[in-house]
Amino acid sequence: MDHDDLRHWSKVAADWAHDYHKTLRDRPVRAPLVPGAIGKQLPMAPPEDPALPEVIFADFARIVPPGMTHWQHPRFFAYFPANASPASMLAEQLVNAMASNALIWQTSPAAAEIEQVMIDWLRQALGLPEGFTGTIHDSATTATLSAILTMREQALDYAGLRVGLAGQPSLRVYASAQTHSSVDKAVRIAGIGQDNLVKVATDAANAMDPAALDAAIAADRAAGLLPVGVILCAGGTSIGAFDRIAECIAVAKARGLPVHVDAAWAGSAMICPEFRPLWAGIEGAESIVFNPHKWLGAQFDCSVQFLRDPGPQVRTLGLRPTYLETAGREETVNFNEWTVPLGRRFRALKLWFTLRAYGLAGLRSRIRNHVAWALEARDAIAALPGLVIVTELSLALFTFACASDAETEALLTRINDDGRLYLTQTRHQGRYLIRVQIGQFDCTREDVMMIPNTIAELMG
């Protein structure tokens, strides 16, 4: 395949993509779960000779779409969305064509400088104060790892980078049980260890108890342990829980600890001023992560980390050997020094296209619709016999259940096997629950109301 072939097949691919999205509502949301079914359709050995592009494309069309869970389906109500607006898809096509590696400023000056501007556009959109800057990661997992590595090194006066963790006191990180498993992964990778992630007690609203946080920090210091930082939750994955951000930050500040806030899902909703009380006090955090790919229409992957002061993170993660210098331009921002990977995709372009194509007004309207439709769906499910709402609406997320775990699990299986919807499960306070989250970019009220309508039909 050469560039002339690419031009032709790119047009074919664009037509296929148009038809794919136009017909998504006619497809089951989730592929049948039969492990190995796709792999069996592929040859066991790599090809010795080239295949014609039309043969490759035909195999793709035959094998891949039937074996996919369709994340862009308007009735994808599982997990959180990984949205891809048309404007974002267009930007990704252009990024793919240029195929740049934005590892330092001189390798992609436009990528670096557009990223800086997009971070500030988003800072303004979310109502964060001037002074916050940041960078774009692949996912919130990487952003949280970067924040925890920085906390570790600040606590050790950056000795961990030089001599490692051997001989250091046990380090302690504090989070609530509602924080994402990426926090657990980060403390493991950072060498802090799972046993040193302290899950602080929560209150009746599933928010971290500030008094319990303070007591945990004090007890650890008295025991000779070394507290390094606090991770707060703003819209947890399981049930959408929000920690008491302002109060917990006040405790952390009094104890001299930095704070990272995981707002991966709910952060997007903060473009709507009426939702900002949910994370009141956020301006006191050192680090905040949110994923525009979850609710703003920027194609996965696109995770933004805001930093009040990037200096400690750059000192922790940055390396600049001679071959990564830009001669005469030492003052330029090299975003690889703000994150874990050296190589970086041009992720800012899809933010630029998306924010311009829909505007904040258009994106706010979508989020407000999703929240309103989720409330309607919640009320309709609550009215169905045999079902109970277990955790109330948090933005556009709620959970429900049957009388027993076995009945709830059986109902979820029937829903997903039916194909019209896709929902997922969680476990909260020992109970098996069905999650409903509304946020797919192109869903309509009719799509959302299919949730209670389909459940009623399957239970009838």
Beta strands, then each sheet from edge to edge (+ up, - down):
strand 1: 133-137
strand 2: 171-176
strand 3: 197-200
strand 4: 226-233
strand 5: 259-262
strand 6: 287-290
strand 7: 303-307
strand 8: 388-394
strand 9: 397-401
strand 10: 424-428
strand 11: 431-437
sheet 1: 1+ 7- 6+ 5+ 4+ 2+ 3+
sheet 2: 8+ 9- 11+ 10-
end
